[in-house]
Amino acid sequence: MISRRCGLLLACAALAAAQPPVPAEPGFLLAALSITPEPWEKQANFEKFARFSRQAAAQGAQVIVAPEGYLEGYVGNQGRTPGLEQDHYAAHAAEELNGPLVSQVRALAKELRVYLMVGFAEKRDGKIFNSAVMFSPEGQLTSHYSKSHTMNDEPFNTKGDAFPVTKTPFGQWGTLICFDRQVPEAARILAIKGADMIFVPAWGSYGEINDLLMRVRAYENGVNLAFVHPKRALLIDAGGNILAQNQGEHDQIVLGRFTVSPKRKHSLLKYRRPGLYQELSRP
């Protein structure tokens, strides 16, 4: 009897070993931190960011994104900070990529083992840029983008001139910042360069028209998209469908799972006729 029971146990164990492992959930879980910083309070803003990031990581988030200009409170816009002086802005808001607050963001990404993106006023080559930076779970620089389009309302920020796409284990990622989303060519360039996902940390306008615009940007380019604003968060798939959104305008974490659909990815781009579009490059 004991021998027969042992045989059954061994057979069950062998069958279990032969079964394929249960696959992990596809794609990745993204947390949009729809949170509002205080102007000029960089350390306090980081601490709030860290608190929400830890909550998001505890909920399983693998990618965490904060709004535009979060670290310094987006003080570089003349509408938000009337009478802003360049020297004060450079001295008290901006910092270099390896500056103290950005270095804390890098360390936090490594601590939580997540991809972590934050917006900040960046000092670089004697200029200031409105930038967004992402660090990997190993604390390495994954992406670094500077806002390329404004309404000429950021008088001391230099406009960026590149649209980088970064390859990650979860696909290829690109970034736009706020008003960049209003210019269709910017998102289209990222899609043509292979982006599966576009992050859009923002501060400016939000509402029904913006919701529609973000859904169209995702649909027309066949890309996933995350719009992350202090008062609004939209996680949208490549078909233009809203996967998740904020509830109310209070500080909150919005979670959504993204996958790359071969059917939807860049599905409309194959019908383009670039030879007809040369007029777009003329002033």
VORO-317231 format. One record per residue: x, y, z of N, C-alpha, C in turn. Coordinates in steps of 0.1 Angstrom, whole numbers, plus 5000, padded with zeros to 4 digits. Example, Ala and Ser with C-alpha at 12.3 -4.5 7.8 and 13.67 -1.06 7.14 Angstrom:
nx; ny; nz; cax; cay; caz; cx; cy; cz
5132; 4943; 5078; 5123; 4955; 5078; 5132; 4967; 5078
5128; 4978; 5071; 5137; 4989; 5071; 5129; 5000; 5079
//
This chain:
nx; ny; nz; cax; cay; caz; cx; cy; cz
5008; 4988; 5000; 5000; 5000; 5000; 5009; 5013; 5000
5019; 5012; 5009; 5028; 5024; 5010; 5035; 5025; 4996
5040; 5014; 4990; 5047; 5015; 4977; 5038; 5021; 4967
5025; 5017; 4967; 5016; 5022; 4956; 5013; 5037; 4958
5012; 5041; 4971; 5010; 5056; 4974; 5022; 5064; 4970
5034; 5058; 4973; 5046; 5066; 4968; 5047; 5067; 4953
5043; 5056; 4946; 5042; 5056; 4932; 5033; 5067; 4927
5021; 5068; 4933; 5012; 5079; 4929; 5018; 5093; 4931
5024; 5095; 4943; 5030; 5108; 4946; 5041; 5111; 4936
5049; 5101; 4932; 5060; 5104; 4923; 5054; 5107; 4909
5043; 5100; 4905; 5037; 5103; 4892; 5031; 5117; 4892
5025; 5121; 4903; 5019; 5134; 4904; 5030; 5145; 4903
5041; 5142; 4910; 5052; 5152; 4910; 5058; 5153; 4896
5059; 5142; 4889; 5065; 5142; 4875; 5055; 5149; 4866
5042; 5148; 4868; 5033; 5155; 4859; 5033; 5170; 4862
5034; 5173; 4875; 5035; 5187; 4878; 5048; 5194; 4872
5059; 5186; 4872; 5071; 5191; 4867; 5071; 5193; 4852
5062; 5184; 4846; 5061; 5185; 4831; 5053; 5197; 4826
5044; 5202; 4835; 5035; 5213; 4831; 5043; 5226; 4829
5040; 5233; 4819; 5047; 5246; 4817; 5044; 5256; 4829
5053; 5264; 4833; 5051; 5274; 4844; 5040; 5283; 4840
5032; 5288; 4850; 5022; 5298; 4848; 5028; 5311; 4843
5025; 5316; 4832; 5032; 5328; 4827; 5028; 5340; 4835
5037; 5349; 4837; 5034; 5362; 4843; 5024; 5370; 4835
5018; 5379; 4841; 5008; 5388; 4834; 5016; 5395; 4823
5010; 5396; 4811; 5017; 5403; 4800; 5018; 5418; 4802
5028; 5424; 4795; 5030; 5438; 4796; 5035; 5443; 4809
5031; 5455; 4813; 5036; 5461; 4825; 5026; 5469; 4832
5026; 5471; 4845; 5017; 5479; 4852; 5023; 5493; 4854
5016; 5503; 4850; 5020; 5517; 4851; 5012; 5524; 4861
5019; 5532; 4869; 5012; 5541; 4878; 5015; 5555; 4874
5004; 5562; 4871; 5004; 5577; 4869; 5002; 5584; 4882
5012; 5592; 4887; 5010; 5599; 4899; 5004; 5613; 4896
4991; 5613; 4898; 4984; 5626; 4895; 4984; 5634; 4908
4995; 5641; 4910; 4998; 5647; 4923; 5003; 5662; 4920
5000; 5671; 4930; 5003; 5685; 4928; 5015; 5689; 4937
5026; 5694; 4931; 5037; 5699; 4940; 5035; 5713; 4944
5043; 5717; 4954; 5043; 5731; 4958; 5054; 5739; 4951
5052; 5751; 4947; 5062; 5759; 4939; 5074; 5761; 4948
5086; 5758; 4942; 5099; 5761; 4948; 5103; 5751; 4959
5094; 5743; 4964; 5097; 5734; 4975; 5102; 5720; 4970
5114; 5720; 4965; 5119; 5708; 4959; 5120; 5696; 4968
5126; 5698; 4980; 5128; 5686; 4988; 5114; 5681; 4993
5105; 5690; 4997; 5092; 5685; 5001; 5084; 5678; 4989
5086; 5684; 4977; 5080; 5677; 4966; 5086; 5663; 4963
5099; 5662; 4965; 5105; 5649; 4963; 5099; 5639; 4974
5098; 5644; 4986; 5093; 5635; 4997; 5079; 5630; 4994
5071; 5639; 4989; 5057; 5635; 4985; 5057; 5625; 4973
5066; 5628; 4963; 5068; 5619; 4952; 5072; 5605; 4957
5082; 5605; 4966; 5087; 5592; 4971; 5076; 5584; 4978
5068; 5592; 4986; 5057; 5585; 4993; 5047; 5578; 4984
5043; 5586; 4974; 5033; 5580; 4964; 5040; 5569; 4956
5052; 5571; 4953; 5059; 5560; 4945; 5060; 5547; 4953
5063; 5548; 4965; 5063; 5536; 4974; 5050; 5529; 4974
5039; 5537; 4975; 5026; 5532; 4975; 5023; 5525; 4962
5027; 5531; 4951; 5024; 5525; 4938; 5032; 5512; 4936
5045; 5512; 4940; 5053; 5500; 4939; 5047; 5489; 4948
5042; 5492; 4959; 5036; 5482; 4968; 5023; 5476; 4961
5017; 5484; 4952; 5005; 5479; 4945; 5009; 5471; 4932
5022; 5470; 4930; 5027; 5462; 4919; 5031; 5470; 4907
5032; 5483; 4908; 5036; 5492; 4896; 5050; 5489; 4893
5053; 5487; 4880; 5066; 5485; 4875; 5072; 5498; 4868
5063; 5507; 4864; 5067; 5520; 4858; 5058; 5530; 4865
5065; 5541; 4870; 5058; 5552; 4877; 5062; 5565; 4871
5052; 5573; 4868; 5054; 5586; 4861; 5047; 5598; 4869
5055; 5609; 4870; 5050; 5621; 4877; 5048; 5632; 4866
5041; 5643; 4870; 5038; 5653; 4860; 5050; 5662; 4856
5048; 5670; 4847; 5058; 5680; 4842; 5063; 5689; 4853
5075; 5692; 4853; 5081; 5701; 4862; 5078; 5699; 4877
5077; 5686; 4880; 5072; 5682; 4893; 5081; 5687; 4904
5094; 5684; 4903; 5104; 5686; 4914; 5103; 5701; 4919
5104; 5711; 4910; 5104; 5725; 4914; 5090; 5731; 4914
5080; 5723; 4910; 5066; 5729; 4910; 5063; 5737; 4897
5070; 5734; 4886; 5067; 5740; 4873; 5067; 5756; 4875
5077; 5761; 4881; 5077; 5776; 4883; 5082; 5784; 4871
5087; 5777; 4861; 5093; 5784; 4849; 5083; 5789; 4839
5070; 5788; 4842; 5060; 5793; 4833; 5056; 5807; 4838
5056; 5817; 4829; 5053; 5831; 4833; 5039; 5833; 4838
5030; 5824; 4834; 5016; 5825; 4839; 5015; 5820; 4853
5023; 5810; 4857; 5023; 5804; 4870; 5031; 5813; 4880
5042; 5819; 4875; 5051; 5827; 4883; 5053; 5841; 4877
5043; 5850; 4878; 5045; 5863; 4873; 5057; 5870; 4879
5065; 5877; 4870; 5076; 5884; 4875; 5088; 5875; 4878
5088; 5863; 4873; 5099; 5854; 4875; 5112; 5860; 4869
5123; 5859; 4877; 5136; 5864; 4873; 5145; 5853; 4870
5153; 5854; 4859; 5161; 5843; 4854; 5171; 5838; 4864
5178; 5847; 4871; 5188; 5843; 4881; 5182; 5835; 4892
5170; 5840; 4897; 5164; 5833; 4908; 5159; 5819; 4903
5154; 5818; 4891; 5149; 5806; 4886; 5161; 5796; 4885
5172; 5801; 4879; 5184; 5792; 4877; 5190; 5787; 4891
5190; 5796; 4901; 5196; 5793; 4913; 5187; 5784; 4922
5174; 5786; 4922; 5165; 5780; 4932; 5156; 5769; 4926
5155; 5768; 4913; 5146; 5758; 4907; 5153; 5748; 4900
5163; 5752; 4891; 5169; 5743; 4882; 5181; 5735; 4889
5184; 5723; 4884; 5196; 5716; 4888; 5200; 5707; 4877
5213; 5702; 4877; 5218; 5694; 4867; 5213; 5680; 4868
5216; 5672; 4858; 5211; 5658; 4858; 5216; 5650; 4869
5228; 5653; 4874; 5233; 5646; 4886; 5232; 5654; 4899
5222; 5664; 4899; 5220; 5672; 4910; 5214; 5665; 4922
5213; 5671; 4933; 5209; 5664; 4946; 5195; 5658; 4945
5185; 5665; 4940; 5171; 5660; 4940; 5170; 5649; 4929
5176; 5651; 4917; 5175; 5641; 4907; 5183; 5628; 4911
5193; 5630; 4918; 5201; 5618; 4924; 5192; 5611; 4933
5184; 5617; 4941; 5175; 5610; 4950; 5164; 5603; 4942
5160; 5608; 4931; 5151; 5601; 4922; 5157; 5588; 4917
5170; 5589; 4913; 5177; 5578; 4908; 5178; 5567; 4919
5182; 5571; 4931; 5183; 5562; 4942; 5170; 5555; 4945
5159; 5563; 4944; 5145; 5557; 4947; 5142; 5547; 4937
5145; 5549; 4924; 5142; 5539; 4914; 5149; 5526; 4917
5161; 5527; 4921; 5169; 5515; 4924; 5164; 5508; 4937
5160; 5516; 4947; 5154; 5511; 4959; 5141; 5503; 4956
5132; 5509; 4948; 5119; 5503; 4946; 5120; 5492; 4934
5131; 5492; 4927; 5132; 5483; 4915; 5121; 5486; 4905
5120; 5498; 4901; 5110; 5502; 4892; 5116; 5512; 4882
5109; 5514; 4871; 5112; 5525; 4862; 5105; 5538; 4867
5112; 5548; 4869; 5107; 5560; 4876; 5110; 5573; 4868
5099; 5580; 4864; 5101; 5592; 4856; 5096; 5604; 4864
5103; 5615; 4863; 5099; 5628; 4869; 5103; 5639; 4860
5095; 5650; 4861; 5099; 5662; 4853; 5106; 5672; 4862
5115; 5680; 4856; 5123; 5690; 4864; 5129; 5700; 4855
5133; 5712; 4861; 5140; 5722; 4854; 5155; 5718; 4854
5160; 5716; 4843; 5174; 5711; 4841; 5184; 5721; 4837
5195; 5722; 4845; 5206; 5730; 4840; 5215; 5722; 4831
5219; 5727; 4820; 5227; 5719; 4811; 5234; 5729; 4801
5247; 5728; 4801; 5255; 5736; 4792; 5252; 5751; 4793
5250; 5756; 4805; 5248; 5770; 4807; 5234; 5774; 4804
5225; 5765; 4801; 5211; 5768; 4798; 5202; 5760; 4807
5189; 5764; 4807; 5179; 5756; 4814; 5169; 5750; 4805
5165; 5738; 4807; 5156; 5730; 4799; 5144; 5725; 4808
5133; 5724; 4802; 5121; 5717; 4808; 5122; 5702; 4804
5127; 5694; 4814; 5131; 5681; 4810; 5123; 5670; 4818
5123; 5658; 4813; 5117; 5646; 4820; 5128; 5636; 4819
5130; 5629; 4830; 5141; 5619; 4831; 5135; 5606; 4837
5139; 5595; 4832; 5135; 5582; 4837; 5147; 5574; 4841
5147; 5567; 4853; 5157; 5558; 4857; 5152; 5544; 4858
5161; 5535; 4855; 5157; 5521; 4855; 5157; 5515; 4869
5152; 5502; 4870; 5153; 5495; 4883; 5167; 5494; 4889
5177; 5495; 4880; 5191; 5494; 4884; 5197; 5508; 4887
5188; 5518; 4886; 5193; 5532; 4888; 5200; 5538; 4876
5199; 5532; 4865; 5206; 5537; 4853; 5196; 5547; 4845
5202; 5556; 4838; 5195; 5565; 4830; 5188; 5558; 4818
5175; 5558; 4818; 5168; 5551; 4807; 5164; 5560; 4796
5158; 5572; 4800; 5154; 5582; 4790; 5156; 5596; 4795
5158; 5605; 4786; 5161; 5619; 4790; 5156; 5628; 4779
5146; 5635; 4781; 5139; 5643; 4770; 5137; 5657; 4775
5139; 5667; 4766; 5136; 5681; 4769; 5125; 5686; 4760
5116; 5693; 4766; 5104; 5698; 4759; 5108; 5706; 4747
5102; 5703; 4736; 5106; 5710; 4723; 5096; 5720; 4718
5084; 5721; 4723; 5074; 5730; 4719; 5068; 5737; 4731
5067; 5750; 4730; 5059; 5758; 4741; 5051; 5769; 4734
5043; 5776; 4742; 5035; 5787; 4736; 5043; 5800; 4739
5056; 5799; 4740; 5065; 5810; 4743; 5062; 5816; 4757
5057; 5807; 4766; 5054; 5811; 4779; 5064; 5806; 4790
5075; 5801; 4785; 5086; 5797; 4794; 5098; 5804; 4790
5099; 5817; 4794; 5109; 5826; 4788; 5124; 5822; 4791
5126; 5814; 4801; 5140; 5811; 4804; 5144; 5796; 4801
5135; 5789; 4795; 5137; 5775; 4791; 5141; 5774; 4777
5152; 5767; 4774; 5156; 5765; 4760; 5149; 5753; 4755
5144; 5754; 4743; 5136; 5743; 4737; 5145; 5731; 4732
5141; 5719; 4735; 5148; 5707; 4730; 5147; 5706; 4715
5155; 5697; 4710; 5155; 5695; 4695; 5157; 5681; 4691
5153; 5671; 4700; 5155; 5657; 4696; 5143; 5649; 4702
5140; 5638; 4696; 5129; 5629; 4700; 5134; 5615; 4702
5141; 5613; 4713; 5147; 5599; 4715; 5137; 5589; 4718
5140; 5576; 4713; 5132; 5565; 4716; 5141; 5555; 4723
5137; 5549; 4735; 5145; 5541; 4743; 5140; 5526; 4742
5149; 5517; 4741; 5145; 5503; 4741; 5145; 5497; 4755
5135; 5491; 4760; 5134; 5485; 4773; 5129; 5471; 4772
5129; 5463; 4783; 5124; 5450; 4783; 5108; 5450; 4780
5102; 5461; 4782; 5088; 5462; 4780; 5084; 5469; 4767
5093; 5471; 4758; 5091; 5477; 4745; 5099; 5490; 4744
5096; 5497; 4733; 5103; 5509; 4730; 5094; 5522; 4735
5101; 5531; 4742; 5094; 5542; 4748; 5099; 5555; 4743
5090; 5565; 4742; 5093; 5579; 4739; 5086; 5588; 4748
5090; 5600; 4749; 5084; 5610; 4758; 5081; 5623; 4751
5070; 5629; 4754; 5066; 5643; 4751; 5063; 5650; 4764
5064; 5663; 4764; 5060; 5671; 4776; 5050; 5681; 4772
5039; 5680; 4779; 5028; 5690; 4778; 5024; 5695; 4764
5028; 5707; 4760; 5024; 5713; 4748; 5029; 5705; 4735
5039; 5697; 4737; 5044; 5689; 4726; 5033; 5680; 4720
5023; 5677; 4729; 5012; 5668; 4724; 5003; 5675; 4715
5003; 5688; 4714; 4994; 5696; 4706; 4999; 5696; 4691
5012; 5692; 4689; 5018; 5692; 4676; 5019; 5678; 4671
5010; 5674; 4661; 5010; 5660; 4657; 5023; 5654; 4652
5031; 5662; 4647; 5044; 5657; 4641; 5053; 5651; 4652
5052; 5656; 4664; 5061; 5651; 4675; 5058; 5637; 4678
5045; 5634; 4681; 5041; 5620; 4684; 5044; 5611; 4672
5041; 5616; 4660; 5043; 5608; 4648; 5058; 5604; 4646
5067; 5613; 4649; 5081; 5610; 4648; 5085; 5599; 4657
5080; 5599; 4670; 5082; 5588; 4679; 5077; 5575; 4674
5065; 5575; 4668; 5059; 5563; 4663; 5068; 5558; 4651
5072; 5566; 4642; 5080; 5562; 4631; 5093; 5556; 4635
5098; 5561; 4647; 5111; 5556; 4652; 5109; 5543; 4660
5096; 5539; 4661; 5094; 5526; 4667; 5088; 5526; 4681
5084; 5537; 4686; 5079; 5538; 4700; 5066; 5530; 4701
5065; 5521; 4711; 5053; 5514; 4715; 5045; 5522; 4725
5052; 5530; 4732; 5046; 5537; 4744; 5051; 5552; 4744
5041; 5561; 4746; 5045; 5575; 4747; 5041; 5580; 4761
5050; 5586; 4769; 5047; 5592; 4781; 5045; 5607; 4779
5035; 5613; 4785; 5032; 5627; 4783; 5030; 5633; 4797
5041; 5636; 4804; 5039; 5644; 4817; 5035; 5658; 4813
5026; 5664; 4820; 5020; 5677; 4816; 5017; 5685; 4828
5014; 5698; 4826; 5010; 5707; 4836; 4998; 5716; 4831
4998; 5719; 4818; 4988; 5729; 4813; 4974; 5723; 4812
4967; 5727; 4801; 4953; 5725; 4800; 4949; 5710; 4800
4937; 5707; 4805; 4932; 5694; 4806; 4917; 5695; 4805
4910; 5685; 4801; 4895; 5685; 4800; 4891; 5677; 4788
4879; 5679; 4783; 4873; 5670; 4773; 4881; 5671; 4760
4884; 5683; 4756; 4892; 5683; 4743; 4905; 5676; 4744
4912; 5678; 4755; 4925; 5672; 4757; 4923; 5656; 4758
4913; 5652; 4764; 4910; 5637; 4765; 4909; 5632; 4751
4901; 5639; 4742; 4899; 5634; 4729; 4912; 5635; 4721
4920; 5645; 4723; 4933; 5647; 4716; 4942; 5636; 4720
4943; 5632; 4732; 4952; 5621; 4737; 4948; 5608; 4731
4935; 5606; 4730; 4930; 5593; 4724; 4933; 5593; 4709
4932; 5604; 4703; 4935; 5604; 4688; 4950; 5602; 4686
4958; 5609; 4694; 4973; 5607; 4693; 4976; 5592; 4694
4970; 5585; 4703; 4973; 5571; 4705; 4968; 5563; 4693
4956; 5566; 4689; 4950; 5558; 4678; 4957; 5561; 4664
4960; 5573; 4661; 4965; 5576; 4648; 4979; 5571; 4646
4986; 5569; 4658; 5000; 5564; 4657; 5002; 5550; 4661
4991; 5544; 4666; 4991; 5530; 4670; 5001; 5528; 4682
5000; 5537; 4692; 5009; 5536; 4703; 5001; 5537; 4716
5006; 5530; 4727; 5000; 5533; 4740; 5004; 5546; 4745
4996; 5552; 4754; 5000; 5566; 4758; 4995; 5568; 4773
5004; 5575; 4780; 5001; 5579; 4794; 5002; 5594; 4796
4990; 5600; 4798; 4990; 5615; 4801; 4989; 5616; 4816
4999; 5623; 4821; 5001; 5624; 4836; 5001; 5639; 4840
4991; 5644; 4846; 4989; 5658; 4849; 4985; 5659; 4864
4988; 5670; 4871; 4984; 5670; 4885; 4969; 5668; 4888
4961; 5672; 4878; 4946; 5670; 4881; 4940; 5661; 4871
4947; 5654; 4863; 4941; 5645; 4853; 4951; 5634; 4849
4947; 5622; 4849; 4956; 5611; 4844; 4947; 5603; 4834
4953; 5600; 4823; 4947; 5591; 4813; 4957; 5581; 4808
4953; 5568; 4809; 4961; 5557; 4804; 4953; 5551; 4792
4959; 5552; 4780; 4952; 5549; 4768; 4959; 5539; 4760
4952; 5529; 4754; 4958; 5519; 4746; 4960; 5523; 4731
4966; 5515; 4723; 4970; 5519; 4710; 4957; 5520; 4701
4946; 5515; 4705; 4933; 5517; 4698; 4926; 5529; 4702
4932; 5537; 4711; 4925; 5550; 4715; 4915; 5548; 4727
4915; 5536; 4733; 4906; 5533; 4744; 4912; 5536; 4757
4904; 5542; 4766; 4909; 5546; 4779; 4909; 5534; 4788
4921; 5530; 4793; 4923; 5519; 4802; 4920; 5522; 4816
4924; 5535; 4820; 4922; 5539; 4834; 4923; 5554; 4834
4917; 5561; 4844; 4917; 5575; 4845; 4915; 5579; 4860
4918; 5591; 4863; 4916; 5596; 4876; 4901; 5598; 4880
4899; 5597; 4893; 4885; 5599; 4898; 4886; 5612; 4907
4881; 5623; 4902; 4883; 5635; 4909; 4896; 5642; 4907
4899; 5653; 4913; 4911; 5661; 4910; 4920; 5661; 4922
4918; 5652; 4932; 4927; 5652; 4943; 4939; 5643; 4940
4949; 5644; 4948; 4961; 5636; 4946; 4958; 5621; 4946
4963; 5614; 4936; 4959; 5600; 4936; 4969; 5592; 4926
4968; 5579; 4928; 4976; 5570; 4919; 4966; 5563; 4909
4969; 5564; 4896; 4961; 5558; 4886; 4969; 5546; 4880
4963; 5534; 4881; 4970; 5522; 4877; 4964; 5517; 4864
4972; 5512; 4855; 4968; 5506; 4843; 4978; 5496; 4837
4974; 5485; 4831; 4983; 5476; 4825; 4984; 5478; 4810
4996; 5479; 4805; 4998; 5481; 4791; 5005; 5469; 4785
5000; 5465; 4773; 5006; 5455; 4765; 5008; 5461; 4751
5017; 5455; 4743; 5019; 5459; 4729; 5011; 5449; 4720
5001; 5454; 4713; 4993; 5446; 4704; 4999; 5446; 4690
5003; 5435; 4685; 5008; 5435; 4671; 4998; 5440; 4661
4985; 5438; 4664; 4975; 5442; 4655; 4973; 5457; 4655
4975; 5463; 4667; 4973; 5478; 4667; 4985; 5486; 4665
4997; 5480; 4668; 5009; 5488; 4668; 5012; 5494; 4655
5012; 5507; 4655; 5015; 5515; 4642; 5006; 5510; 4631
4994; 5506; 4633; 4986; 5500; 4623; 4983; 5509; 4611
4983; 5522; 4613; 4979; 5531; 4602; 4992; 5536; 4595
5003; 5535; 4600; 5015; 5541; 4595; 5019; 5535; 4581
5015; 5522; 4579; 5019; 5516; 4566; 5012; 5522; 4554
5002; 5530; 4556; 4994; 5536; 4545; 4999; 5550; 4542
5010; 5555; 4549; 5015; 5568; 4547; 5021; 5569; 4533
5022; 5581; 4528; 5029; 5584; 4516; 5039; 5596; 4518
5050; 5593; 4525; 5059; 5604; 4529; 5064; 5613; 4518
5064; 5608; 4506; 5068; 5617; 4495; 5059; 5629; 4492
5047; 5628; 4497; 5037; 5638; 4495; 5038; 5649; 4506
5046; 5646; 4516; 5045; 5655; 4528; 5057; 5665; 4529
5064; 5667; 4519; 5076; 5676; 4519; 5072; 5690; 4523
5060; 5694; 4520; 5056; 5707; 4524; 5056; 5710; 4539
5055; 5699; 4547; 5055; 5700; 4561; 5068; 5706; 4567
5079; 5703; 4559; 5092; 5708; 4564; 5095; 5722; 4560
5087; 5728; 4552; 5089; 5742; 4548; 5084; 5751; 4559
5091; 5762; 4562; 5087; 5772; 4572; 5073; 5778; 4569
//
